[in-house]
């Protein structure tokens, strides 16, 4: 059963499924052209997204780690803990090299200019109650994004230069 889809330019798209794999598909053929094996840690794929170029796939997991893959070689580039909570949603911006990440306590940003050194995430917003972000959508040109949560609340976020916030566990 397919649990999520991600598209980018051209005829390729990616899907995650209940067997915890991520597959890249080409609409011109009937089988997946690349398959990313399930993570060895327990828990379903928390979230995944492919950058606009189709070269980098990032998947978040239940332990708060982000796994960065080269899609053409189907090889892992790096794994980095970016959250203390399970990652529920992530999205890479098309015009900037930022990734927005949500867990149940906060929404954070990671600078992806150098995927070999994914830096610690910076907190954008603390959640006053449990966050159940279902979708992120970046503005195509501006440093802003929208979130949709389980209660169908749509929030718009404009990025500003601020000091990062800290989380109390």
N, C-alpha and C positions, 0 to 999 in steps of 0.2 A: 504494500500500500504506500503510495506516494504521500509524504508529509509536507513537502515544501518544494517550490520551484524558483529558479533564478534565471533570468535571461540577460543577455548583453547583445551587442551588435552582431549581425550576421545570422547564420542558421544554427548556432549552437545554443544549448541551454543546459542547465544542471538541475538534478532532482535529488532529494534525500528521501529515504524510505524507512519503513519500520524495521528493516533488517540492518539498520544503522550504517548503510553504505551511502555514498554520494556518487552519482553517475553523471557523466557528461554525455549528452546526446547530440547528434547531428540530424537535422530534420530530413536529410536526403537518404539516410539509411535506417534500417529497422532495429538495430541493436545499439547499445551504448558504445561509444568510442573510447571512453576511459571510465574506470571504476576505481574509486578511492575506498580502500578496505575499511571495515568498522574500526573504531577506536578500541584499544584494548581495555580501557577503563569502563566500569559499569555505567549504565545510563545511556539514554538516547542522545543522538546528535542534538545539542542545544540549539544551534543555529549555524547557518553558513551563508556565505556570499562570495561572488566572483567579481573581481574588479572590472571596470569598463573595457579594458583591453583583452580580457579573457585569459590573461597570463597567470594571475594569482587567485587561488581559492583559499579562503580562511574559514575554518570551522571552529565553533566554540563548543565546549563540553560541560558536563555537569560538575566538574571540579574547578571551573573558572579559568581553564587554560584555552588559549587560542593556538590552533595548529595551522601553520602557513604552508601551502603547497604550491609547487610549480605545476600548472595544469598540463603543459606539453610533455613533461617527463613523468608525471604522476608521482613525483617525489616530494617528501617533506623537506621544507627549507629550515624551519625552526618551530619550536614549541615554547610558548611563554605564558606564565600565569599573569593574567590581566585583571582578575577579579577574585574575591574571596567567596563569592557565591556562584551558583550555576548560571551560565550565560543563557539568557532567554531569547535574545535577539541581537543581531549585529548587521551593520550595513556599511559598505564602503562608498564614500562620496565619489562621484564621477569626475568633477572638475578639480577637486583638491585631493590630496592623498591622506584623508582622514578616515577613520573607522569609528562609527558610533556603536557603543556596546551597552546593553541593558542587562541588569540582573534585578533581583527583587528589592535591592536597597538603593540603587543609584543608576544614573545614566552617565557614561564616561566616554571620552574621546581618546583615540590613539593616533599618533602621527605615524603614517606609514611611508614616509619618504625613503626610508631604508628598511626594507622588510627583513634584512638579515639582523637588524638590531631593533626589533619592535620595542619601543620604550614603554615605561610604566604609563598606564592610562591616567588621564587627568579628569577629575570629577567635574561634570557639568551641572548636575542637579542631584540633590539628595531627595529621596522619596519620603514623604511624611507617612505613607502607608505602604504596604507591599506593592511594588510595581509589577504589573503583568503586561509589559509592552509586547504587542503582537507584531507590529510593523514599524519600520523606519522608512522615511522617504526623504532623500536629500533634495534640496533645490538644485536645479541643473547648473546654475552659475554662481549663486551667492552662498556664503558660509552659514546656511540655516537648514533646518530639517524639521519634519513633522513626525510625531509619534501617534500611534493608535493603540489604546490599551483594551483590556478585556471588557471594560465597561462601555466601550465605544466612545471614549473620550478622545478627541483629537486635540493635541497640543502642538503649537508652533514654537520652535526654538531658534533664536538668533544668537550666534556665537559672538562673544566679546572677549577682549583680553582681560582676564581676571586672575586672581590668585586661585590656586586649586583648593578644593575643600577636602576635608578629611572625614573618614567614616569612623564612628564609634561602634564597635562590635557589641 
